[in-house]
């Protein structure tokens, strides 16, 4: 099924089939679906543009060639940055052992399966060719390589002071000592608790935030100079070095290779 307007997406309370696929081909820029949850699992695979998904545990960024698995009964809010299109797969069974969201890589084969599955009509027969194809799709999702494009959010009230400040002012260059003073905690305790809650050091968390924001700004068509300035880097080259070290590509090459799929097709 293909839906041309994000506002027309109808998330059913119950699935008629064990697996269902639709394509959201929205011409609406910067769309957002408010916090909600389903009684079944959901995969969102970005075709073009950029999609982010927020939960109480963190923020996931989903560029083209990747998808996010959202377990059943997980409150989440997806957002499309710019003109974003995606495939959505609804699956009754919990296909992963973890109850957390996961980012997976979408291979060319998985992408082709999604394109074929979007044409399948609801209420297909259990032993039909369509049902077998849907099972192949599920197997491919389960075995897809996982990605890390995720920003965990701390729960500790003191640490939320830091995360909220950086989410709203990512250019801040506040030192560890200054944050410790603001949060009324020792530097050593701040370092330990932040790592326990996010599995990242404060510096690595800040870099990961910058990657997520940079991907959004790239998708909006902003220049490298603009992005570097917005994120508080002293020069374009320092920002490019950080991005390349993390993503294995320069920002421009990553955009061309990974985020501009629809134009390439």
Buried (B, 14 or more C-beta within 10 A) or exposed (E): BEBEEBEEEEEEEEBEBBBBBBBBBBEEEEBEBEEEBBEBBBBBBBBBBBBBBBBEBBBBBBBBBBBBBBBBEBEBBBBBBBBBBBBBBBBBEEBBEEEBBBBBEBBEEBBEBBEBBBEBEEEBEEEEEBBEBBEBBBEBBEEBEEBEBBBBBBEBEBBBBBBEBBBEEBEEEBEBEEBBBBBEBEBEEBBEBBBEBBEBEBEBBBBBBBBBBBBBBBBBEBEBEEBBBBBBBEEBEEBBEBBBEBBEBBBEEBBEEBBBBBEEE
